[in-house]
Amino acid sequence: MCVGCGACIEVCPAQCITLNPFATIDHAYCTMCGSCENTYPYDAIGWTEVLTKVEE
């Protein structure tokens, strides 16, 4: 669950994450690089599950 710490915003190279009051990803600009997933300390962002579903 997002706690609004902003860690994902700092590492996002596409700058597509905002806090409103929790993290919101603009999927039109997200490159799914995984930077936010690998940095976020609370496991609130998980692209791995989404990627697995797309590849099936």
C-alpha positions in Angstrom: 0.0 0.0 0.0 1.3 3.4 -0.9 2.1 5.6 2.1 2.9 8.7 0.0 6.7 8.8 0.7 7.6 9.9 -2.8 10.5 7.5 -3.2 9.1 6.3 -6.6 8.9 9.9 -7.9 12.6 10.5 -7.2 13.7 7.5 -9.3 11.3 7.6 -12.2 13.3 8.5 -15.4 10.0 9.2 -17.3 8.8 11.6 -14.5 5.3 10.1 -14.8 4.5 9.6 -11.1 2.6 12.2 -9.0 1.2 12.1 -5.5 -2.5 12.9 -5.2 -2.2 12.1 -2.2 -0.9 8.7 -3.1 1.3 7.7 -6.1 -0.4 7.9 -9.4 1.4 6.6 -12.5 0.6 8.2 -15.9 0.6 5.0 -18.0 0.8 7.0 -21.2 4.4 8.0 -20.4 5.5 5.0 -18.2 8.2 2.9 -19.9 7.8 0.1 -17.3 11.5 0.3 -16.5 11.0 -1.0 -13.0 12.9 1.8 -11.2 9.9 2.5 -9.0 9.3 -1.1 -8.2 12.9 -1.7 -7.2 13.1 1.4 -5.0 9.8 1.4 -3.3 10.2 0.1 0.3 6.6 -1.1 0.8 5.9 -3.3 -2.2 3.0 -1.1 -3.4 4.2 -1.1 -7.0 4.5 -4.5 -8.8 5.0 -4.5 -12.5 6.2 -8.1 -12.5 2.7 -9.4 -12.2 1.4 -7.2 -15.0 4.2 -8.2 -17.3 3.6 -11.8 -16.7 0.0 -11.5 -17.6 0.8 -9.7 -20.8 3.4 -12.3 -21.9 1.1 -15.3 -21.4 
